[in-house]
């Protein structure tokens, strides 16, 4: 196996601790002057620092996920304990839930899709028939027509995205629609979803994703496929190690 990544900025290199013959805990020591509550709170507003820390955390998770003989249950970023003993005790108390998660995600990869309306398609719907209105009434009518056309086009793309989700769901062991708050800009995602795909079905899933991307393109939307990822979206809240 390749060298273990350095881990979080300022922390020690991650190390493995065996709790049972089949359960290991990967930990790293981090300084309290960087990650303690008083220090961490203002740092969370530094998006560059949070991004770098998240990338470092993800590198560790992906490093151990590359070993096909083990199943990694990823923890959330900034999951911290005051001592190694407390971390081990917490995992030991949650062993039943962890084993349930392992059974669910073993032998699987997470893949994600993000469907966006093409800006050019949105602009074309808004333009309508073009031309400058000859009166105020005509201007208002044209504005309404443009809004209606945009709404109809977006609804058609959304319906096609829902169909893509349904088709891809057939190749997955589980699937989750991802909900996000409003994003800046006038073209938010139409759909975002995560799929838990067994290794034996990845090729078929990717082939179906290509077919759905082509269908969405015809409907004026782009679909981005990402993965494979550790199964973050299939480790239920309250059940993470």
N, C-alpha and C positions, 0 to 999 in steps of 0.2 A: 504493500500500500504506500502511496505517496506520503511525503512528510505532512504531518498535521499542520493546518494553518495556524498563524500566530494568535488568532482570537481577537477579542475586543481591544480597542486602543487603550494602552495603559495596563492591561491585564496580563496574567501569566498565560503561557501556552496551555491549551486545553489538555486535560488528562482524563483517563478512564478509570472508573472505580467499579469493581464487580460486587453487586449486591446479592445475586443468586447465580446459579450456574447459567441462567439464560437472560439475566437482567443486568445491564450496565448503566452507569450514570456518567455523563461527560460534563466536567465542570472546569471552571477557570476562576482564579482569584482576581478580584478587581479592587482598586483602592477606593476607600470610602470618600476621600477628598474629591474624587471624580464622579462616583456613582452613588454616593449617599443621597438621601432625600433632598437636603438643602442644596447640594451641588447639582443634582440631576435636573431638578425642576427648571432652572433657567436654561440649561443646555438643551432641553427639549424644544426650545424655540429656535435653536440653531439648526436649520434644515440640512446644512452641509454636514455638520457633525453627526446628526441623527442618521443621515444617509450612509455615511462612512461606517458607522457602527453597525447599521443593519446589514451592510454588505459583508462586514467581517463575521457577523453572526451567521449569515447565510452560508458563507464559505465553509464554516465548521460543520454545519448541518449537511451540506452537500458532500463534503469529504467523506463522512461516515455513511451517507446514503449510497455511495458508489459501490459499497460492498454488498453484493446481492445476497449473501448468506445471513444478513442481519436486517431487521426492520427498525428504522429510526422513527421515534415519536418526537417530533420537534417541539421545543418549548418556545413560548413567546419571547421576543426581545425584551431585555431588562427583567427577566425572571431571576430574582436574587434572594439569597438567604444569608443570614448573619454568620453562619458557619457551615462547614461541610457536613457536620453531624446533623444539623437541622435539615439540610437538603436531603440527606439519605433517609432520615426519618419520614420526611414528607412523601418521598417516593415509595417507601415501604408501606405507608398507610394507604397510598393510592394504588397499590399493586393490582388489585382486582380490576379497577378501571383501566389501568395501563394494559393489562393482558387482553381486555376486551377490545381496546383500540388496535393492538397489534394484530389480533385475529381479523379485524376489519380491513386493515391496510396492507397486510403482508402480501408481497408479490405484486404490488401495484405501484403505478406512477400517477402523479397528478399532472393533468394538462389543462390549460386554460384557453378560453377564447374571449375576444373583445371585438364587438361589432360597432363600427362607427359609420354614420352617414357621410358620404363623400361631400366635401364642401362645394364642389362644382355642381353636384346634383341638387344640393339645397339651394344654391344660387339660381340655377336654371328654373327650379320650381317657383322661386320668389319672383323671378323676372316675368313669368307668364308670357304673354304675347309681345311684350316690349312696347315701345312707342310712348310718346309723351301725352298724358291726358289733356284734353282741350278745355276742361273746366274743373272747378273744385269738386263738383259731384262725381265727375268721371275719375278724378284722382282718388277720392275715397273708395269708389267702387273697385278701382284697380288695386288699391291697397288690400281691400278685403279679399279680392280674388287671389292675390299673391299669398296672403295668409292661409286661405283655404287650400290652395294648391300645395303649399309647404306642409300643412298638416296632413293632407291626404297622402303625399309622397312619403312622409315620415311614418305614417301608420302602415303603409304598404311594406316599407323596409322593416318595420318592427314585426309585422306578421311573418315576414320571410325569416327574420332572425329567430323567432319563436319556433318556426318549423325546423330550422337548422339545429336548435337545441334539442328538439324532440328526436331528430334523426341521429344526432351524435350520442344522445342518452342511451340508445340501443346498444352501443358498443362499450358502455361503461358499467362498472359495478355500482357506482353511485354518482350523483351529480348535484351540484349546488349552484343556484343563482346567487350572484354576489351583489349585495345592495350597497350603494355608496350615496353619500350626500351630494348635493348639487356641486358641480364642478364649474370653474370659471370658463367663460366663453359661451357661445351660442350653439355649440354642436356637441352636447354631452353624449356619452356612449348610449347606444340603443339597447345593448345587452352585454353583460359580462357573466361568465359562468366558469366553474371549475368541474373537472371530471376525474373520477378515480378509475383508472384503466388498468386492468391486469396486463402483465407483460406479454401474454400470448395474443392479446387483442390490439396492441398498440399500432401495428401496421395497418390493420383494417380501420381503426379509428382515424388515423392520419389520412388514409385514402378517402374516407367519408368527409373529413374536414376539407380536403381539397375540392370535393364536389360541391359542398355547401358554400365554400368561398366563391366559387364560380357563379352559383345561383344568386348569391347576395350581390355580387358585382353587377349582375344584370338588373338588380333592383336598386342600384345606386348606393350600395354600401360596401365597405371593406371589412373583412374578418381577419383578425390577427390570431394566429395559433402560437401559444407559448408552452414550453415544457421541454423535458420532464422536470418536475419539481418534487421536493419532499411533500408529503400529503398534509400541508398546513390546514387546508379547508375541510379536512375530514377528521380532524382531531377536535372533538366537540369541546366547547367552553366548559371548564370545570373538570375536564378529564385529562388535561395535558400533564405530563410528568413534571 
